[in-house]
């Protein structure tokens, strides 16, 4: 049972871009490369756990669902490729009505483990993983040309799962996509050993109009789905997100570990 005092709306500092001029460099694997200037702002976070009118992909841009697996093993690439990712991909198709789905990372789960120094830790700043243009080479690589030509409307969805029980010391904050202003965007680059040139991504300066959310009750049986990219220029681009230090978490809370999968969804219109 999750204690009541670890649930509910809260205030917490969240890291935003410190300047509009430079998003700097971020690296998940080599902290010595990070140059991104950040500035923390106190932010009100709505707890979406148990709401009578929960958020949805089409409005806020995110939703949570119970999606259970028998003997789940998200750290095992063979299990993820054979069982975890295909079933998750089918669930995304069902929820979105996409006519074609392609795995973004070849059915790979991205593991973040704040309690294991050998693993990348949670990213404690707000971001979208790609800019409007930096996702295009990945889409071209992951989907056949005939699919891309036939279905020009493309979205990228992230599916995020905790691997540790609540309450979480570093939950995920997620922004209502309707409250994000592209005028606040700052472009940075994710640089890793296998990507020395870097992949542009989007962060943002703080804007009081942004509406931030979290889920206090997520368990390893749950999946948080959010839109991370949209090819339609008239649609909200996606949900800014990032880890934050939870003021409601008790001392000694299990360090948060998570698994994230990404999918490219194609639509007829």
C-alpha positions in Angstrom: 0.0 0.0 0.0 1.3 3.5 -1.0 1.1 5.9 2.0 -1.3 8.8 1.4 1.3 11.4 2.3 3.4 10.3 -0.8 0.5 11.1 -3.2 -1.1 14.3 -4.4 -0.4 17.6 -6.1 2.9 19.1 -5.0 5.5 21.8 -5.7 9.0 20.9 -6.8 12.0 22.6 -8.4 12.4 21.5 -12.1 15.4 22.2 -14.3 14.8 24.3 -17.4 17.1 25.9 -19.9 18.9 28.8 -18.3 19.2 30.8 -21.5 17.4 31.1 -24.8 20.7 31.3 -26.6 22.3 28.0 -26.0 20.9 24.5 -25.2 24.5 23.1 -24.8 25.3 19.5 -24.9 23.7 16.6 -23.0 25.1 13.1 -22.6 23.5 10.1 -20.9 26.7 8.1 -21.0 29.5 10.6 -20.4 28.8 13.3 -17.9 32.1 15.1 -18.7 30.5 16.1 -22.0 27.6 18.0 -20.5 27.7 21.7 -21.0 23.9 22.4 -20.9 23.2 25.5 -18.7 20.2 24.8 -16.5 18.1 26.8 -14.1 15.7 25.4 -11.5 12.2 26.9 -11.1 9.5 25.9 -8.6 6.7 24.3 -10.5 3.2 23.2 -9.4 2.6 19.5 -10.4 -0.9 18.0 -10.7 -1.0 14.3 -9.6 -2.9 12.5 -12.3 -3.2 9.2 -10.4 -6.8 8.2 -10.0 -8.4 11.3 -11.7 -12.1 10.8 -12.6 -11.2 12.5 -15.9 -7.7 11.3 -16.7 -5.5 12.9 -19.3 -5.5 11.6 -22.9 -3.1 11.3 -25.8 -5.4 13.5 -28.0 -5.7 16.4 -25.5 -2.9 16.6 -22.9 -0.7 14.3 -25.0 -0.2 11.5 -22.4 -2.1 8.8 -20.6 -1.3 5.9 -18.2 -2.5 2.3 -18.5 -2.2 -1.0 -16.7 -0.2 -3.1 -19.1 1.1 -6.2 -17.3 3.5 -8.9 -18.4 4.1 -12.3 -16.8 7.7 -12.5 -15.6 8.6 -9.1 -17.2 12.3 -8.7 -17.8 12.9 -5.2 -19.3 16.6 -5.4 -18.7 16.9 -8.4 -20.9 17.2 -7.4 -24.6 16.1 -10.8 -25.9 12.9 -10.8 -23.8 12.2 -7.2 -24.8 12.6 -8.0 -28.5 10.5 -11.2 -28.4 7.8 -10.3 -26.0 7.9 -6.9 -24.3 8.2 -4.6 -27.3 5.9 -6.3 -29.8 3.1 -6.4 -27.3 3.7 -2.8 -26.4 3.7 -1.8 -30.1 0.4 -3.6 -30.6 -1.0 -1.7 -27.6 0.1 1.6 -29.2 -1.6 0.7 -32.4 -4.8 -0.1 -30.5 -4.7 3.2 -28.5 -3.9 5.5 -31.4 -5.5 3.9 -34.5 -2.2 4.1 -36.4 -2.1 2.2 -39.6 1.6 1.3 -39.3 4.0 1.2 -36.3 7.8 0.9 -36.4 10.1 0.5 -33.4 12.3 3.5 -33.0 15.3 1.7 -31.5 14.8 -1.8 -33.0 12.7 -3.1 -30.0 15.4 -1.8 -27.5 14.4 -0.6 -24.1 16.4 2.4 -22.8 17.2 1.8 -19.2 17.8 4.6 -16.7 18.8 3.5 -13.2 19.6 6.2 -10.7 20.7 3.6 -8.1 23.3 1.9 -10.4 26.4 4.0 -11.2 27.1 1.8 -14.2 23.8 2.8 -15.8 22.6 6.2 -17.2 20.7 8.1 -14.5 17.4 9.8 -14.9 17.6 13.0 -17.0 16.8 15.8 -14.5 15.8 18.5 -17.0 12.8 19.2 -19.3 13.2 18.1 -22.9 11.8 16.7 -26.1 14.1 14.0 -27.4 14.2 15.4 -31.0 13.8 18.7 -32.8 11.4 19.0 -35.7 14.1 17.9 -38.2 16.4 15.6 -36.1 13.8 12.8 -36.0 13.6 12.6 -39.8 16.7 10.5 -40.4 15.5 8.0 -37.7 12.1 7.8 -39.3 13.6 7.2 -42.7 15.8 4.5 -41.2 13.0 2.7 -39.4 10.2 2.7 -41.9 10.1 1.7 -45.6 9.9 4.4 -48.2 6.5 3.3 -49.5 5.1 3.5 -46.0 6.5 7.0 -45.5 5.1 8.1 -48.9 1.6 6.6 -48.3 1.2 7.9 -44.7 2.7 11.4 -44.4 1.3 12.1 -40.9 3.8 10.7 -38.4 4.0 10.8 -34.6 6.6 9.4 -32.2 5.3 7.9 -28.9 7.4 7.1 -25.9 6.3 4.4 -23.5 7.8 4.8 -20.1 7.7 2.3 -17.3 9.1 2.3 -13.8 11.0 -0.8 -12.7 10.9 0.1 -9.0 7.9 0.4 -6.7 6.5 3.7 -5.6 7.0 6.1 -4.0 9.7 7.3 -6.4 12.5 9.6 -5.5 12.8 10.9 -9.1 9.4 10.6 -10.8 8.7 11.9 -14.3 7.2 15.3 -14.8 5.2 15.7 -18.0 3.8 18.9 -19.5 0.4 19.3 -21.1 1.3 19.5 -24.8 -1.3 22.3 -25.3 0.5 24.6 -22.9 3.9 24.5 -24.6 5.0 27.5 -26.6 7.6 26.9 -29.3 8.8 30.5 -28.8 10.4 29.2 -25.5 12.3 26.3 -27.2 16.0 26.1 -27.0 17.9 23.6 -29.1 20.7 21.5 -27.7 22.5 18.3 -28.8 22.7 14.9 -27.3 26.2 13.6 -27.7 27.2 10.0 -27.0 30.2 7.8 -28.0 28.2 6.3 -30.9 26.9 9.8 -31.9 29.9 12.1 -31.7 28.2 14.7 -34.0 25.2 14.8 -31.6 21.4 14.7 -32.2 19.5 17.9 -31.8 16.8 18.0 -29.2 14.5 20.6 -27.7 14.5 22.0 -24.2 12.7 25.1 -23.0 13.0 28.1 -20.7 10.4 28.2 -17.9 7.0 29.7 -18.8 4.3 30.0 -16.0 1.7 29.1 -18.6 3.1 25.5 -18.8 0.9 23.0 -16.9 3.0 20.2 -15.4 1.8 16.8 -14.2 3.0 13.6 -12.5 1.8 10.2 -11.5 2.4 9.3 -7.8 1.1 5.8 -8.1 2.9 4.3 -11.1 4.0 0.7 -10.5 6.0 -1.7 -12.7 2.7 -3.0 -14.0 1.9 0.4 -15.6 2.8 2.1 -18.8 2.9 5.9 -19.3 2.5 6.8 -23.0 3.2 10.2 -24.3 3.6 11.9 -27.6 7.1 13.0 -28.2 7.0 14.3 -31.8 4.4 15.2 -34.5 4.9 15.9 -38.1 1.7 18.0 -38.4 2.7 21.7 -38.1 -0.8 22.6 -36.8 -0.8 20.0 -34.0 0.9 20.3 -30.6 4.5 19.0 -31.1 4.7 16.8 -28.0 5.1 16.6 -24.3 8.1 18.1 -22.6 9.2 15.8 -19.8 12.0 15.3 -17.3 12.8 13.8 -13.9 12.4 15.9 -10.7 13.3 15.3 -7.1 10.1 14.3 -5.3 9.5 16.3 -2.1 6.9 13.7 -1.0 9.3 10.7 -1.2 10.4 9.4 2.2 14.1 9.2 3.1 15.5 5.9 1.9 13.1 5.5 -1.0 14.3 2.9 -3.5 16.2 4.8 -6.3 14.1 5.0 -9.4 14.9 2.8 -12.3 12.9 2.9 -15.5 12.6 1.5 -19.0 11.5 3.5 -22.1 10.6 2.3 -25.5 9.8 4.5 -28.5 7.6 3.9 -31.5 7.0 5.7 -34.8 3.3 5.7 -35.7 1.9 6.5 -39.2 -1.5 7.8 -39.9 -3.6 8.3 -43.0 -4.3 11.9 -42.2 
